[in-house]
């Protein structure tokens, strides 16, 4: 949580989700670019992400950067929330409108 808060602050966003899916995505991208050493370990990945955020090398301008609605959509698509629950879908629509 502390690392996620530091990254969010460095990137100028209110919230950043740093879960296994994000870490695995970063690791996969690094592997695709030929990185195959100690830099793939979790602590090294987090250190690298913090450094990249501090030096402005992470672009936070993407549509889903800091987007709560993208996390809500992911929860619905993964079945963590009921896609037929009107409250869940209405809340997602409201969040999308608020974020725009």
Helices and strands as residue ranges (DSSP letters): H 2-11, H 20-32, G 38-40, H 42-54, H 68-77, H 86-99
